[in-house]
Amino acid sequence: MRGKLLLLLLFAAATASFASTVTYDHRALVIDGKRRVLISGSIHYPRSTPQMWPDLIQKAKDGGLDVIETYVFWNLHEPVRGQFDFQGRKDLVSFIKLVQQAGLYVVLRIGPYVCAEWNYGGFPLWLHFIPGIEFRTNNEPFKVEMQRFTAKIVDLMKQESLFASQGGPIIFSQIENEYGNGDIEPRYGARAKPYVDWAAGMAVSLNTGVPWNMCQQMDAPDPIINSCNGFYCDQFTPNSDKKPKMWTENWTGWFLSFGGAAPTRPVEDIAFAVARFFQRGGTFQNYYMYHGGTNFGRTTGGPFISTSYDYDAPLDEYGLIRQPKWGHLKDLHKAIKLCEGAMVATDPTITSLGPNLEASVYKTGSGLCSAFLANVGTQSDATVNFSGNSYNLPAWSVSILPDCKNVVLNTAKINSMTTLPSFITQSSEDVNSGSSFSGWSWVNEPVGISSQNAFMKFGLADQINTTADKSDYLWYSLSIEVKGDEPFIQDGSQTVLHVQSLGHALYAFINKKLAGTAKGGSSNAKVALEIPVSLITGQNTIDLLSLTVGLQNYGAFFDLTGAGITGPVILKSSTNGSTIDLSSQKWTYQIGLKGEEIGLSSGGSSLWVSQPDLPKKQPLIWYKTNFDAAGGDDPLALDFSGMGKGEAWVNGQSIGRYWPTYAAPNNGCPGSCNYRGSFNSNKCLKDCGKPSQLLYHVPRDWLKSSSNVLVLFEEMGGDPTKISFATRQIGSLCSRVSERHPVPVDMWTSDQEAAKRAGPTMLLECPSPNQVISSIKFASFGTPRGICGSFSHGQCSSKKALSLVQKACVGSRRCNIGVSIATFGDPCAGITKTLAVEASCT
């Protein structure tokens, strides 16, 4: 016993010896007595798979991150009150330990409200049914539950020694989330501020040994750090001169909605925003998202948020590096870290260099000096004089000078290469592709009531209150008798069915035949259906299938936003205008589908029909097929061309809702995007007129080498034989570097003469370690035009460019080429020349 006690004491002493002290002052987070400049990125553990986590974390580290930030998703971990789940994609502890093993810190945003385009903002639906509860306000039932879950997560972290105070990687945690937004906190009136103060006090009382923050919360009480979220946070000031300037969400793009175009954000603008933040005193910055990932299953919120949560992040939905975003930001991080010594030692001195021109200098008594020079104008480049030297500043850019003399990086000048990813599609019937389907079987989903659990109720029920989100689907069914002399069936009469719904989509069946459909959208989820219907003498059935597409996740009182058919439901004769209001009649309700009840998504059941006459383009059908996985390790997707709307499962796991027929509007996408000037989520849209999402991620680790099972539930009607597999691959590498580019950050030196001798350099590198550059598709040194994938020669071009680049690069995984007339000659004297190259890797 004494031996065991000694071992325990030794273990406790060892753990304590590795513990870190995390505090803060007005400049920065202070870790073990040292102020730190920290670069962070959001990676949400359930939006990828455990097998993907190590690679994502390593790529984040390679990209120059110090910290991984993640939310904690309450409804994921406690789907039933008191029953917790931390397995598989929900294994928060394993995720944090992997981050720690990579040598990175963690920011844990417990919330427990998270927003995050996540179903119901992360709250479990059972919370809604607690008597007397009101969310996110000074309400005792809510505070009891919020504290219970927050304490559960904190205790779990403590048990695994994951707080920095215990030797773990968590350097601070977040309580609440964007509550201080102008459209949130004021709506809760006098009970808002007491709730904020309570939440802060509750969090601090849990004694984590590390700081807490509240984002977008200017009234966050001490010692809580208030932080900024947004596209730009350089003008943000904390609510106390004792707190550091922190940015918890720098939006790298925006989320995609079904029915919307794809948002993108140019890396030049992101880099500008980040550099401006650090220029003006910031010391902690987090990208939201660094890897967005996938909304598997029914986790999307919104409503109408797509299954893809790519977010135009540096790591794309599939975990591949997005260039030049990843590489340019990596260079930016290195440039900022070269300034860290001066930045943490002092506050910046900010001076004007002219209209829209600004210099910030960090200078210490010991001689350290770093500077940031900014041109915040959107139109014109500028030449500025700073400390006796002349510097060219492109519009909407920041130059970073680690030694207050030499520019290591300008945010508008990209040294990093560009990649052109593509999906290589394989026919679902192509045996040679390695991913062929072995035939289809099906089960018809009954129209209307088919479950013994159905119930009757007078009036129209709210869908969320009725289903508790156990399913997307709720049947509203009614049988009415029509007599022969009623105007609804008299000769020449046309009857119109009118249905009003809070959303999100609706299918109307008359006498078991589909009569019409309607859908809402991300800007207005409400549905109005008005369709001609044919009734018969005698009994008629009206079956309305209402469905949700993710529940509201943002806004004051978002939990009270309803869904489903609220009415009125009216039959109207177009002949004489007579109407029957069916709203208050006795409706029969069924929660969910028969196929859900009997577990068809797993592929089991004896009900599957396998016959040559596969039904197509018909509503409410379950489909099943077997397939062998495509070879290799390229990320895999399913192309849902030919399908309507529904949900898909691979080996029993939901890859999410699919809706390829919901296309983006034809307008709103610029031909090109100018990064100069303030960004917003509608500025740089692409793919107008196309399906919002056609391809859906299938994680490799969900697959077996053979006999995989794909199950689809198709609502509106589609042709499953048109589905195909696609692998995500990198097509071309490109780079475009001018004579005016700085020397690559990795080659930076404070010796100005050495920097001049090194000069601008182009780097090309294949994305995979087992690839080499196999061909040079284009090379021009002079005045090349176009962008990656469509380069062309300009008025002047060195005749030696192609052969020199081929010699330097072909056969190697990576190559460096000096961008100068010394290398290529001078095809046009007196003009700044650029080297543009497109290459292929195999």
C-alpha positions in Angstrom: 0.0 0.0 0.0 2.9 2.4 0.9 4.4 1.6 -2.5 1.2 2.5 -4.4 0.9 5.7 -2.3 4.5 6.6 -3.2 3.8 6.0 -6.9 0.7 8.2 -6.8 2.7 11.0 -5.1 5.5 10.8 -7.6 2.9 10.9 -10.5 1.2 13.9 -8.9 4.5 15.7 -8.5 5.5 14.9 -12.1 2.2 16.2 -13.4 2.5 19.4 -11.4 6.1 19.9 -12.7 4.7 20.1 -16.3 1.8 22.4 -15.4 1.7 25.8 -17.0 0.6 29.0 -15.5 -1.7 30.9 -17.9 -2.7 34.5 -17.1 -3.0 37.7 -19.1 -2.2 41.4 -19.0 -3.1 44.3 -21.3 -0.8 43.0 -24.1 -1.2 39.2 -24.3 -1.9 35.9 -22.8 1.0 35.1 -20.5 2.1 31.5 -20.4 4.7 30.5 -17.8 5.6 34.2 -17.3 6.0 35.0 -21.0 3.7 37.0 -23.2 2.8 35.1 -26.3 1.7 36.0 -29.9 -0.6 33.1 -30.8 -2.1 32.0 -34.1 -5.1 29.7 -33.8 -7.5 27.9 -36.1 -10.9 26.3 -35.6 -11.3 22.6 -36.3 -14.5 21.0 -35.0 -14.0 17.4 -34.1 -17.4 16.0 -35.1 -17.2 17.6 -38.6 -14.5 15.1 -39.5 -13.6 11.6 -38.3 -11.1 10.4 -35.7 -9.0 8.9 -38.5 -8.8 12.4 -40.1 -7.9 14.2 -37.0 -4.1 13.6 -36.9 -3.6 14.7 -40.5 -5.7 17.8 -40.0 -3.9 18.8 -36.8 -0.5 18.2 -38.4 -1.4 20.3 -41.4 -2.5 23.1 -39.1 0.8 22.9 -37.3 2.7 22.9 -40.5 0.7 26.0 -41.5 2.1 27.9 -38.6 -0.7 27.5 -36.0 0.0 27.4 -32.3 -3.6 26.7 -31.1 -6.6 24.6 -32.2 -10.0 26.0 -31.2 -13.2 24.0 -31.0 -16.7 24.3 -29.7 -18.3 21.6 -27.5 -21.6 20.4 -28.9 -24.1 19.8 -26.1 -26.8 18.1 -28.2 -24.1 15.8 -29.6 -22.9 14.6 -26.2 -26.2 14.5 -24.3 -28.9 13.6 -26.8 -31.0 12.3 -23.9 -30.9 14.1 -20.6 -28.4 12.3 -18.3 -27.1 10.0 -21.1 -23.7 11.1 -22.4 -21.9 10.0 -25.5 -18.2 10.7 -26.1 -17.5 7.9 -28.6 -16.2 8.1 -32.2 -16.5 11.5 -33.8 -17.8 12.7 -30.4 -14.5 11.7 -28.6 -13.6 15.2 -27.4 -10.9 13.9 -25.0 -9.0 12.0 -27.8 -9.2 15.0 -30.1 -7.6 17.3 -27.5 -5.0 14.7 -26.6 -4.0 14.5 -30.3 -3.6 18.3 -30.4 -1.4 18.1 -27.3 0.7 15.3 -28.9 1.3 17.6 -31.9 2.6 20.3 -29.5 -0.2 22.7 -29.9 -2.5 24.5 -27.4 -6.3 24.2 -27.3 -9.0 26.8 -26.8 -12.2 25.1 -25.6 -15.4 27.0 -26.4 -17.9 25.2 -24.1 -20.7 27.7 -24.7 -22.8 25.7 -24.3 -24.7 27.7 -26.9 -22.4 27.5 -29.9 -24.4 28.8 -33.0 -21.9 27.3 -35.5 -24.6 26.7 -38.1 -25.3 23.6 -35.9 -28.7 22.2 -35.3 -30.6 24.2 -32.6 -27.4 26.1 -31.9 -26.0 23.1 -30.1 -28.8 22.9 -27.5 -30.5 19.4 -27.1 -34.2 19.5 -27.9 -35.2 18.0 -24.6 -34.1 21.2 -23.0 -37.0 22.9 -24.7 -39.5 20.8 -22.8 -38.3 21.5 -19.2 -41.2 23.3 -17.5 -40.7 27.1 -17.1 -37.5 27.2 -19.0 -36.3 30.2 -21.1 -33.0 30.0 -22.9 -30.1 32.3 -22.4 -31.6 34.6 -19.8 -31.8 35.0 -16.1 -34.0 31.9 -15.8 -33.4 29.3 -13.0 -34.3 26.1 -14.9 -32.0 27.1 -17.8 -29.1 28.1 -15.5 -29.4 24.8 -13.7 -29.0 22.8 -16.9 -26.3 25.1 -18.4 -24.2 24.9 -15.2 -24.7 21.1 -15.0 -23.4 20.6 -18.6 -20.6 23.1 -18.3 -19.4 21.5 -15.1 -19.6 18.1 -16.7 -17.2 19.2 -19.5 -14.9 20.9 -17.1 -14.8 17.9 -14.8 -14.1 15.6 -17.8 -11.2 17.8 -18.8 -9.9 17.8 -15.2 -10.1 14.0 -15.0 -7.9 13.8 -18.0 -5.6 16.6 -16.8 -6.2 18.6 -19.9 -6.1 22.2 -18.6 -2.8 23.9 -18.8 -2.8 24.3 -15.1 -2.7 20.5 -14.9 -0.1 20.1 -17.6 -2.6 19.9 -20.5 -3.0 22.0 -23.6 -6.2 24.0 -22.8 -5.0 27.6 -22.3 -8.4 29.2 -22.0 -12.1 28.4 -22.3 -15.2 30.2 -23.5 -18.5 30.6 -21.8 -21.6 31.7 -23.8 -21.2 32.9 -27.4 -21.9 36.1 -29.2 -24.6 37.0 -26.7 -23.6 40.7 -26.8 -24.5 41.1 -30.5 -26.8 44.0 -31.0 -29.7 41.7 -32.2 -29.4 39.4 -29.2 -28.7 40.8 -25.7 -31.0 43.9 -26.0 -33.9 41.6 -26.9 -33.7 39.9 -23.5 -34.2 43.2 -21.7 -33.4 43.6 -18.0 -32.7 39.9 -17.4 -29.8 39.9 -19.9 -27.0 41.6 -17.8 -27.7 39.5 -14.7 -27.5 36.4 -16.9 -24.1 37.5 -18.3 -22.8 38.2 -14.8 -24.1 34.8 -13.6 -22.5 32.9 -16.5 -19.2 34.6 -15.9 -19.2 33.9 -12.2 -20.3 30.3 -12.7 -17.5 29.7 -15.1 -14.8 31.2 -12.9 -16.2 29.2 -9.9 -15.3 25.9 -11.7 -11.6 26.6 -11.0 -10.0 25.5 -14.2 -6.8 27.4 -13.5 -6.9 29.1 -16.9 -8.7 32.2 -18.1 -12.2 32.4 -19.5 -13.4 34.6 -22.4 -16.7 35.8 -23.8 -16.8 36.7 -27.5 -18.8 39.7 -28.7 -19.5 40.7 -25.1 -18.5 44.2 -24.3 -20.0 44.0 -20.9 -18.1 40.9 -19.9 -17.3 41.3 -16.2 -13.8 40.9 -14.8 -11.9 38.6 -15.0 -13.5 37.4 -18.2 -11.7 38.5 -21.4 -14.0 39.9 -24.0 -13.0 39.1 -27.6 -13.9 40.1 -31.1 -15.5 38.1 -34.0 -15.8 39.3 -37.6 -14.1 39.8 -40.9 -12.0 42.6 -39.4 -11.1 43.2 -35.7 -8.2 45.7 -36.0 -10.4 48.5 -34.5 -11.6 46.3 -31.6 -10.7 47.5 -28.1 -11.2 45.3 -25.0 -13.5 46.6 -22.2 -10.5 47.0 -19.9 -7.0 48.3 -20.3 -6.0 45.2 -18.3 -7.2 42.7 -20.9 -5.4 41.7 -24.2 -6.8 42.3 -27.7 -8.1 38.9 -28.9 -9.9 37.8 -32.0 -11.8 34.5 -31.6 -13.4 34.3 -35.0 -11.7 35.6 -38.2 -14.1 34.3 -40.9 -12.1 32.7 -43.7 -15.2 32.5 -45.9 -18.8 31.9 -45.1 -21.2 29.0 -44.8 -23.1 27.6 -47.8 -26.9 27.3 -47.8 -29.0 25.0 -49.9 -30.3 27.4 -52.6 -27.4 29.7 -52.3 -24.2 30.4 -54.2 -20.8 29.4 -52.7 -19.1 32.1 -50.7 -15.3 32.6 -51.0 -12.9 35.1 -49.4 -9.6 36.1 -51.1 -6.5 35.2 -49.1 -5.1 38.7 -49.8 -8.0 40.2 -47.8 -7.6 37.6 -45.0 -3.9 38.3 -44.7 -4.6 42.1 -44.8 -7.1 41.7 -41.9 -4.7 39.6 -39.8 -1.7 41.8 -40.3 -3.9 44.9 -39.5 -5.0 43.2 -36.3 -1.4 42.5 -35.1 -0.3 45.9 -36.4 -2.8 47.6 -34.0 -1.9 45.6 -30.9 -3.6 42.2 -31.2 -1.8 39.1 -29.9 -4.3 36.3 -30.3 -6.0 35.5 -33.6 -8.2 32.5 -34.6 -9.4 31.5 -38.0 -13.0 30.4 -38.2 -12.7 27.9 -39.9 -9.2 26.5 -40.4 -10.9 23.2 -41.4 -14.7 23.4 -41.7 -15.5 19.8 -42.6 -18.8 18.2 -43.1 -22.2 18.4 -41.4 -22.8 14.6 -41.2 -26.3 13.3 -40.3 -28.8 15.8 -39.3 -26.4 18.2 -37.5 -26.9 21.2 -39.8 -28.7 24.2 -38.5 -29.8 27.3 -40.2 -32.3 26.1 -41.4 -31.1 25.2 -45.0 -27.4 25.0 -44.1 -25.8 22.6 -46.6 -24.1 19.3 -45.7 -20.8 20.8 -46.7 -19.2 23.1 -44.1 -16.2 23.8 -46.3 -16.1 27.5 -45.3 -13.5 28.3 -48.0 -11.0 27.4 -45.2 -7.2 26.8 -45.6 -7.9 23.1 -45.3 -10.9 22.2 -47.5 -13.8 20.0 -46.5 -11.9 16.9 -47.4 -8.8 17.9 -45.5 -6.7 18.8 -48.5 -4.6 22.0 -48.4 -6.2 24.9 -50.2 -3.6 26.9 -52.0 -2.7 29.7 -52.1 -4.7 30.3 -48.9 -2.9 27.8 -46.7 0.6 28.7 -48.0 0.2 32.5 -48.0 -1.2 32.5 -44.4 1.7 30.2 -43.4 4.1 32.8 -44.7 2.2 35.5 -42.9 2.4 33.6 -39.6 6.2 33.3 -40.0 6.5 37.0 -40.7 4.4 37.9 -37.6 6.5 35.5 -35.4 9.7 37.2 -36.6 8.2 40.3 -34.9 7.1 38.6 -31.7 10.0 39.7 -29.5 9.3 43.3 -30.1 5.5 42.9 -30.1 5.2 41.3 -26.7 7.6 43.8 -25.1 5.7 47.0 -25.8 2.6 48.7 -27.2 2.7 49.9 -30.8 3.4 53.5 -31.7 0.9 54.3 -34.5 1.5 57.2 -36.9 0.0 58.5 -40.1 2.2 58.4 -43.3 -0.5 60.1 -45.4 -4.1 59.6 -46.4 -5.0 55.9 -45.8 -1.4 55.2 -44.9 -0.3 54.1 -41.5 2.8 52.8 -39.7 2.9 50.9 -36.4 6.2 50.5 -34.7 7.1 48.1 -31.8 10.4 49.3 -30.4 12.1 48.3 -27.2 14.8 49.9 -25.1 17.0 46.9 -25.8 17.0 47.6 -29.5 14.3 45.3 -30.9 12.3 47.0 -33.6 9.5 45.7 -35.8 7.1 47.7 -38.0 3.9 47.3 -40.0 3.2 49.6 -42.9 -0.4 49.7 -44.1 -2.2 51.1 -47.1 -5.9 50.9 -46.3 -6.9 52.7 -49.4 -8.9 50.5 -51.9 -7.8 52.2 -55.2 -4.2 53.3 -55.5 -0.8 51.8 -54.6 1.4 54.2 -52.7 5.1 54.9 -52.1 5.9 55.9 -48.6 9.0 57.1 -46.8 9.6 55.4 -43.5 12.7 55.8 -41.3 14.7 57.2 -44.3 13.7 54.4 -46.7 11.1 54.2 -49.5 8.5 51.4 -49.6 5.9 50.5 -52.2 2.5 49.6 -50.6 -0.2 48.1 -52.9 -3.7 49.2 -52.1 -5.4 47.3 -49.3 -2.1 45.7 -48.0 0.3 45.6 -45.1 4.0 45.2 -45.3 5.8 43.6 -42.4 9.3 44.7 -41.4 10.7 42.5 -38.6 13.8 44.8 -38.3 12.0 48.1 -39.1 14.0 48.1 -42.3 13.4 45.2 -44.6 10.1 43.9 -45.9 9.6 40.2 -45.2 6.1 40.0 -46.6 3.4 42.1 -48.1 -0.1 40.8 -47.7 -1.1 41.5 -51.4 2.0 39.7 -52.8 1.6 35.9 -52.8 4.7 33.8 -53.0 2.8 30.6 -52.3 1.7 28.4 -55.2 -1.9 27.9 -56.3 -3.5 24.5 -56.7 -6.4 23.5 -58.9 -8.3 20.7 -57.2 -10.7 18.7 -59.2 -13.1 15.8 -58.8 -12.4 12.8 -61.0 -15.8 11.2 -61.6 -16.3 7.5 -62.1 -19.5 6.0 -63.4 -21.5 4.0 -60.8 -21.6 1.1 -63.3 -17.9 1.3 -64.2 -16.4 -2.0 -63.0 -12.9 -0.8 -63.8 -13.2 2.2 -61.5 -13.1 0.0 -58.4 -16.3 1.6 -57.1 -19.1 0.1 -59.1 -22.6 -0.5 -57.7 -23.8 -4.1 -57.8 -27.4 -3.4 -58.5 -30.3 -1.6 -56.8 -33.2 -2.6 -54.7 -35.9 -0.5 -53.2 -38.7 -0.1 -50.7 -41.7 2.2 -51.1 -42.3 4.5 -48.2 -46.1 4.5 -47.5 -47.9 7.7 -48.2 -49.6 9.0 -45.0 -50.2 7.1 -41.8 -48.5 3.7 -41.4 -47.4 3.5 -37.8 -49.2 2.2 -34.8 -47.7 5.2 -32.9 -49.8 7.7 -34.9 -52.1 9.9 -32.8 -55.0 12.2 -33.4 -55.4 15.8 -32.4 -57.8 18.7 -33.2 -56.0 21.5 -35.0 -52.6 21.9 -36.6 -49.6 21.1 -34.4 -46.2 22.7 -34.4 -43.7 20.3 -35.9 -40.8 20.8 -33.5 -43.0 20.6 -30.4 -44.4 17.4 -31.9 -41.4 15.6 -33.2 -38.8 16.9 -30.7 -36.5 16.7 -33.7 -36.4 12.9 -33.6 -37.0 13.0 -37.4 -37.1 15.6 -40.2 -40.6 14.4 -41.1 -44.1 14.8 -39.7 -47.3 13.6 -41.5 -50.4 15.6 -41.2 -53.3 13.4 -42.4 -57.0 14.0 -42.8 -59.9 12.2 -44.4 -62.8 14.3 -45.6 -66.1 13.3 -47.3 -67.2 15.1 -50.4 -70.8 14.8 -51.5 -71.8 14.7 -55.1 -73.7 18.0 -55.0 -70.8 20.0 -53.5 -69.2 22.6 -55.7 -65.7 21.0 -55.3 -66.6 18.2 -57.7 -69.2 19.8 -60.0 -68.6 19.8 -63.7 -66.0 22.3 -64.7 -65.1 23.1 -61.1 -61.5 23.2 -60.1 -60.5 22.9 -56.4 -57.5 24.6 -55.0 -55.6 23.4 -51.9 -54.0 26.3 -50.0 -51.5 25.4 -47.2 -49.5 27.8 -45.0 -46.5 26.5 -43.2 -43.6 27.8 -41.1 -41.4 25.6 -43.1 -39.2 24.2 -44.2 -40.6 22.1 -47.1 -43.8 20.4 -47.9 -45.3 17.6 -50.0 -49.0 17.4 -50.6 -50.7 14.1 -51.5 -54.4 13.8 -52.5 -55.8 10.3 -52.4 -52.2 9.0 -52.1 -51.0 10.8 -55.3 -48.5 13.6 -55.2 -50.3 16.8 -56.0 -47.7 19.4 -55.3 -44.5 20.5 -53.4 -43.2 23.7 -51.9 -40.0 24.8 -50.2 -38.7 27.7 -48.2 -35.2 29.2 -48.3 -32.4 30.4 -46.0 -33.8 33.9 -46.0 -37.4 32.9 -45.4 -38.2 29.4 -44.3 -41.9 29.8 -44.6 -43.8 27.8 -47.2 -47.0 28.7 -49.0 -48.5 26.0 -51.2 -51.4 26.7 -53.6 -52.2 23.9 -56.0 -55.2 22.6 -58.0 -56.4 19.2 -56.8 -58.9 16.6 -58.0 -61.4 15.3 -55.4 -63.8 12.4 -55.8 -67.3 11.8 -54.5 -67.0 10.1 -51.1 -64.0 9.8 -48.9 -60.8 11.7 -49.8 -57.5 11.7 -48.0 -55.2 14.7 -47.7 -51.7 13.7 -46.5 -49.3 16.5 -46.0 -45.6 15.6 -45.3 -43.9 18.5 -43.6 -40.1 18.4 -43.2 -37.4 20.4 -41.5 -33.9 21.1 -42.9 -32.0 21.8 -39.7 -33.4 23.9 -36.9 -32.8 27.6 -36.2 -29.3 28.1 -34.7 -29.1 31.9 -34.3 -31.1 34.9 -33.0 -32.8 36.1 -29.9 -35.4 33.5 -28.8 -34.4 31.3 -31.7 -35.6 28.3 -29.7 -39.1 29.5 -30.1 -39.0 29.6 -33.9 -41.5 27.0 -34.9 -41.8 24.8 -38.0 -44.5 22.8 -39.7 -48.0 23.5 -40.9 -49.5 26.3 -38.9 -52.4 26.9 -41.3 -54.6 27.8 -42.6 -55.3 24.7 -44.7 -58.1 25.6 -47.0 -60.0 24.0 -49.9 -61.3 26.6 -52.3 -63.6 26.3 -55.3 -62.4 28.3 -58.2 -65.9 28.3 -59.7 -67.9 30.0 -57.0 -65.2 30.9 -54.4 -66.7 28.7 -51.6 -64.1 27.5 -49.1 -63.7 24.9 -46.4 -61.1 25.7 -43.7 -59.7 22.3 -42.6 -57.3 23.8 -40.0 -59.3 23.0 -36.8 -60.4 19.5 -37.8 -59.2 16.3 -36.2 -55.9 15.5 -37.9 -53.9 12.3 -37.6 -50.2 12.7 -37.0 -47.2 10.4 -37.5 -43.7 11.3 -36.4 -41.1 10.2 -38.9 -41.2 7.6 -41.7 -42.0 3.9 -41.7 -38.5 3.3 -43.1 -36.9 5.1 -40.1 -39.0 3.2 -37.7 -37.9 -0.2 -39.1 -34.3 0.8 -39.6 -34.0 0.8 -43.4 -30.9 3.1 -43.2 -28.8 0.2 -42.0 -29.6 -1.7 -45.2 -31.3 -4.6 -43.2 -34.9 -5.8 -43.5 -36.5 -8.4 -45.7 -38.7 -5.7 -47.4 -36.1 -4.8 -50.1 -37.3 -5.5 -53.6 -34.8 -6.5 -56.3 -36.4 -6.5 -59.8 -35.3 -5.2 -63.2 -38.0 -2.5 -63.2 -36.3 -0.2 -60.7 -38.8 2.7 -60.0 -37.4 6.1 -60.8 -38.5 9.7 -60.6 -41.1 8.8 -58.0 -41.4 10.3 -54.5 -40.9 8.5 -51.2 -38.6 5.6 -52.1 -35.8 4.0 -50.2 -32.9 2.7 -52.4 -30.1 0.3 -51.6 -27.0 -0.9 -53.4 -23.7 -2.5 -52.6 -20.4 -1.2 -53.8 -16.7 -1.7 -53.6 -14.6 1.2 -52.5 -12.4 3.0 -55.1 -8.7 2.3 -54.6 -6.1 4.7 -53.4 -6.3 7.2 -50.6 -7.7 10.3 -52.4 -10.8 11.7 -50.6 -14.0 10.3 -51.9 -17.4 11.9 -52.7 -20.7 10.8 -54.1 -22.0 12.9 -57.0 -25.8 13.1 -56.5 -26.6 14.2 -60.1 -30.0 12.8 -61.0 -31.4 12.8 -57.5 -33.9 15.2 -55.9 -33.7 15.5 -52.1 -33.2 13.2 -49.2 -30.6 11.6 -46.9 -27.9 9.1 -47.6 -26.2 6.4 -45.4 -23.0 4.5 -46.0 -22.7 1.3 -43.9 -25.3 2.7 -41.6 -23.7 6.1 -41.1 -25.4 9.2 -42.4 -23.3 11.3 -44.8 -26.0 14.0 -44.5 -28.9 15.5 -46.3 -28.5 15.8 -50.1 -30.4 18.3 -52.2 -28.8 18.7 -55.7 -32.0 20.1 -57.2 -31.8 23.3 -55.1 -29.7 25.6 -57.3 -28.3 29.0 -56.6 -29.8 32.1 -58.2 -28.4 32.9 -61.7 -27.1 36.3 -60.6 -24.9 37.7 -57.9 -21.6 36.0 -58.9 -18.9 38.4 -60.2 -16.6 37.2 -63.0 -13.7 38.0 -60.8 -13.3 39.1 -57.2 -11.4 42.2 -56.2 -9.9 41.6 -52.8 -9.5 45.4 -52.2 -12.0 46.9 -49.9 -14.2 45.6 -47.1 -15.4 42.1 -47.5 -18.8 40.7 -46.8 -20.4 37.3 -47.3 -22.0 38.2 -50.6 -19.0 39.9 -52.2 -17.2 36.9 -53.8 -19.8 34.4 -54.6 -19.3 31.7 -57.2 -21.3 28.9 -58.9 -24.5 31.0 -59.5 -27.1 29.0 -61.4 -25.6 25.7 -60.3 -26.7 23.2 -57.6 -25.6 24.5 -54.2 -24.1 21.1 -53.4 -23.7 18.2 -55.8 -20.9 16.3 -54.1 -21.0 14.8 -50.7 -18.1 13.6 -48.6 -17.8 9.9 -47.9 -15.0 9.4 -45.3 -12.6 6.7 -46.3 -12.6 5.2 -42.8 -16.3 4.5 -43.1 -15.6 2.1 -45.9 -14.6 -1.5 -46.3 -12.7 -2.8 -49.2 -15.8 -4.5 -50.6 -19.5 -5.0 -49.9 -20.2 -1.5 -48.7 -23.9 -0.6 -48.4 -25.3 2.6 -49.7 -28.9 3.5 -48.6 -30.8 6.5 -49.9 -34.2 7.9 -48.9 -35.4 10.0 -51.9 -38.3 12.3 -51.1 -39.1 14.0 -54.4 -38.0 11.6 -57.1 -34.7 10.7 -58.7 -32.7 8.2 -60.7 -30.2 6.5 -58.4 -28.4 4.9 -61.4 -27.0 8.3 -62.3 -25.2 8.6 -59.0 -21.4 8.3 -59.3 -18.3 8.4 -57.3 -15.6 11.1 -57.5 -12.2 11.3 -56.0 -10.8 14.7 -54.9 -7.4 15.3 -56.5 -5.0 18.1 -57.2 -4.9 18.8 -61.0 -2.4 21.6 -61.5 0.1 23.6 -59.5 0.6 27.2 -60.4 2.7 30.1 -59.2 3.0 33.7 -60.2 5.9 35.7 -58.7 7.2 39.1 -59.8 10.5 40.8 -59.5 9.0 43.1 -56.9 8.0 40.2 -54.6 9.8 40.0 -51.3 12.3 37.1 -50.8 10.4 34.0 -49.5 9.9 34.2 -45.7 12.0 31.1 -45.2 14.9 32.9 -46.8 14.5 36.1 -44.9 17.5 37.8 -43.5 18.1 41.2 -41.8 21.1 41.6 -44.1 19.7 43.8 -46.8 22.5 43.1 -49.3 22.0 39.4 -48.8 18.3 39.8 -49.4 18.9 41.6 -52.6 21.2 38.9 -53.8 18.7 36.2 -53.0 15.9 38.0 -54.7 12.3 36.8 -55.3 12.0 33.0 -55.7 9.3 30.7 -57.0 8.6 27.5 -55.1 6.6 24.6 -56.7 5.9 21.5 -54.6 3.7 18.5 -55.2 1.0 18.0 -52.5 1.8 14.3 -51.9 5.2 13.0 -50.8 5.1 10.2 -53.4 4.5 12.6 -56.3 6.9 14.3 -58.6 6.5 17.2 -61.1 5.8 15.3 -64.3 5.3 18.2 -66.8 5.3 22.0 -67.2 2.1 23.0 -68.9 3.0 26.7 -69.1 5.9 28.9 -68.3 6.4 32.6 -69.1 8.8 35.2 -67.8 7.7 38.7 -68.9 4.2 40.0 -68.9 2.0 36.8 -68.7 -1.8 37.1 -68.5 -4.6 35.1 -66.9 -4.9 33.0 -63.8 -4.0 29.4 -62.9 -5.5 27.1 -65.5 -5.7 29.8 -68.1 -2.3 31.5 -68.3 -1.3 33.0 -71.6 1.8 34.9 -72.9 1.8 38.7 -72.8 3.5 41.2 -75.0 6.9 40.0 -73.9 8.1 36.6 -72.8 11.6 35.0 -72.3 12.2 32.3 -74.9 14.2 30.4 -72.3 11.4 30.2 -69.6 9.9 26.9 -70.5 13.1 25.0 -70.9 14.7 26.5 -67.8 11.7 25.6 -65.6 11.5 22.1 -67.1 15.1 21.5 -66.3 14.8 22.8 -62.8 11.5 21.0 -61.9 10.6 18.0 -63.9 11.3 14.8 -62.0 11.5 16.5 -58.6 8.9 16.8 -55.9 9.8 20.4 -55.3 11.9 23.1 -57.0 13.0 26.7 -56.5 13.5 29.1 -59.3 15.0 32.6 -59.0 12.7 35.2 -60.5 15.2 37.6 -62.2 16.7 38.6 -65.5 19.9 36.9 -64.3 18.0 33.6 -64.7 15.8 34.2 -67.7 17.3 37.2 -69.5 15.5 40.5 -70.1 12.8 40.2 -72.7 11.5 43.7 -72.1 13.8 46.2 -70.5 12.3 48.8 -68.1 9.2 46.8 -67.3 8.6 44.8 -64.1 8.6 41.2 -65.1 6.7 38.2 -63.7 7.2 34.5 -63.8 4.1 32.4 -64.2 4.2 28.6 -64.2 1.6 25.8 -64.4 2.8 22.3 -63.6 1.4 18.8 -63.2 2.3 16.2 -60.6 2.0 12.4 -60.9 
